[in-house]
Amino acid sequence: HFVSFEEARQKQYDCILVLGCGVRGDKPTMMLRDRLEMGISLYESGASGKLLMSGDHGQESYDEVNVMKEYAIDAGIPSCDIFMDHAGFSTYESMYRARDVFCAERILIVTQEYHLYRAVFVARALGLDAEGIAVESNVRYGQFYREVREIAARCKDCFTALFKPEPTFLGDAIPVSGDGNLTND
């Protein structure tokens, strides 16, 4: 289920889940910047008092989530309201960890439209009360590749949604109702 910005700001979510999609050094890619801008706007509108940045931080040399958090802090969001999911290696793992590690039940997912269908499907298959908001993207190059990749990812996630394997990492619960600084590294 997709919602408009106006609909989202009239609801209350446990968190706004911003899905990672690439960084270059300490800067978000243009697509990720678009997602972050939407997540920040939703936070400021009152849709939720918490942001959950989920992305790849599986290597010391590649860190999506700290870049995402710094971007939000630079926009004026308090650090304590920003959670980092360092092991959001896939859409499925991001949703699973949002539920089991971050104890979210009602989430608003922020990503581009081509990806949002799968993200909401997976979240709901895992029992989350999930809605999504599509981000307009100004990035046109590489869209064919992203759409082909999305077809393969949809096939994979049909199986993961059915069999529900555990993600690569779980860990202790860090409820999004608490302090996001607990996720700082």
C-alpha positions in Angstrom: 0.0 0.0 0.0 1.4 3.3 -1.1 0.6 6.6 0.6 1.0 10.2 -0.4 3.1 12.7 1.6 -0.1 14.2 2.9 -1.6 10.9 4.0 1.7 9.9 5.7 2.0 13.0 7.7 -1.5 12.5 9.2 -0.5 9.0 10.5 1.9 7.9 13.2 4.5 5.3 12.4 7.0 3.6 14.8 9.7 4.7 12.3 10.4 5.9 8.9 12.6 3.3 7.2 15.0 4.7 4.7 16.6 2.0 2.6 20.2 2.4 1.5 21.3 2.4 -2.1 24.9 3.4 -2.3 27.5 5.9 -1.2 30.6 7.3 -2.7 33.1 7.8 0.0 31.3 9.9 2.6 28.6 11.2 0.2 25.2 9.6 -0.6 24.5 8.8 -4.3 21.9 10.9 -5.9 19.2 8.2 -5.5 20.1 7.8 -1.8 20.0 11.6 -1.3 16.5 11.7 -2.8 15.4 9.0 -0.3 17.1 10.8 2.6 15.4 14.1 1.7 12.0 12.4 1.7 12.7 10.7 5.0 13.8 14.0 6.6 10.7 15.8 5.3 8.5 13.0 6.7 10.2 13.2 10.1 9.8 17.0 10.1 6.1 16.6 9.1 5.4 14.4 12.2 4.9 11.1 10.4 7.2 9.6 13.0 9.7 10.8 15.6 12.3 8.2 14.5 14.3 7.5 11.4 15.7 4.0 10.7 18.6 4.1 8.2 19.1 0.6 6.9 22.0 -0.2 4.6 25.3 -2.0 4.0 28.1 -1.6 6.6 29.5 -5.1 6.2 33.0 -3.8 5.6 35.0 -1.1 7.3 35.7 0.6 4.0 32.0 0.8 2.9 29.5 2.4 5.3 26.1 3.5 4.0 24.4 4.0 7.3 26.8 6.4 8.9 26.7 8.5 5.8 22.9 8.4 5.9 22.9 9.4 9.6 25.4 12.2 9.1 23.2 13.6 6.3 20.2 13.6 8.5 22.1 15.2 11.4 23.4 17.9 9.0 19.7 18.6 8.1 19.0 19.2 11.8 17.6 15.8 13.0 18.8 14.9 16.5 21.1 12.0 16.6 19.0 10.3 19.3 16.1 10.0 16.8 18.2 8.3 14.1 18.8 4.6 14.3 21.3 2.8 12.1 20.8 -0.8 10.8 24.4 -1.7 10.0 23.4 -5.1 8.5 20.6 -4.1 6.1 22.3 -6.1 3.3 19.1 -6.6 1.3 15.5 -5.4 1.4 14.5 -8.7 3.1 17.1 -8.3 5.8 16.2 -4.7 6.4 12.5 -5.6 6.9 13.4 -8.6 9.1 15.7 -6.6 11.3 13.3 -3.7 11.5 10.8 -6.1 13.1 13.1 -8.3 15.2 16.1 -6.0 16.1 14.4 -2.6 16.1 11.0 -3.9 17.4 9.1 -1.8 14.9 5.5 -2.8 14.1 4.2 0.0 12.0 6.6 1.4 9.5 6.7 3.8 6.6 9.2 2.7 3.9 11.0 5.3 1.8 12.4 4.2 -1.6 11.9 4.7 -5.3 8.7 3.4 -6.8 10.2 0.5 -8.8 11.6 -0.9 -5.5 8.7 0.0 -3.2 6.3 -2.7 -4.4 8.8 -5.4 -3.3 9.8 -3.6 -0.1 6.1 -3.3 1.1 5.4 -6.9 0.0 8.3 -8.3 2.0 7.5 -6.2 5.1 3.9 -7.3 5.1 4.9 -11.0 4.5 6.9 -10.6 7.7 3.9 -9.3 9.6 4.8 -5.6 9.7 2.1 -3.0 9.3 3.9 -1.4 6.4 3.1 1.4 4.0 5.4 3.0 1.5 6.0 6.3 -0.1 7.6 6.6 -3.5 10.4 9.0 -4.0 10.8 10.9 -7.2 14.2 10.3 -8.6 16.1 12.6 -10.9 18.5 9.8 -11.7 17.7 8.3 -15.1 20.9 6.6 -16.1 21.1 3.0 -15.1 17.3 2.6 -14.7 17.3 -0.4 -17.2 19.8 -2.2 -15.1 17.9 -1.4 -11.9 14.7 -2.7 -13.4 16.3 -6.0 -14.6 17.9 -6.4 -11.2 14.5 -5.8 -9.6 13.0 -8.7 -11.5 15.6 -11.1 -10.1 15.2 -9.6 -6.6 11.4 -10.1 -6.8 11.8 -13.7 -7.6 14.3 -14.2 -4.7 12.1 -12.3 -2.3 9.1 -14.4 -3.1 11.0 -17.4 -1.7 12.4 -15.5 1.3 8.9 -14.2 2.1 7.6 -17.7 1.9 10.4 -19.5 3.9 11.5 -16.6 6.1 15.1 -17.4 6.7 17.0 -15.5 9.4 19.1 -12.6 8.2 22.9 -12.7 8.1 23.0 -11.0 11.6 20.3 -10.5 14.2 21.7 -9.3 17.6 20.1 -7.8 20.6 17.0 -5.8 20.4 17.4 -2.0 20.1 13.8 -0.7 20.0 13.1 2.3 17.8 11.2 3.7 20.8 14.5 4.4 22.5 17.7 6.2 21.8 19.2 6.0 18.3 22.7 6.7 19.7 22.8 3.1 20.9 23.4 2.2 17.2 26.4 4.4 16.9 29.7 2.7 16.3 
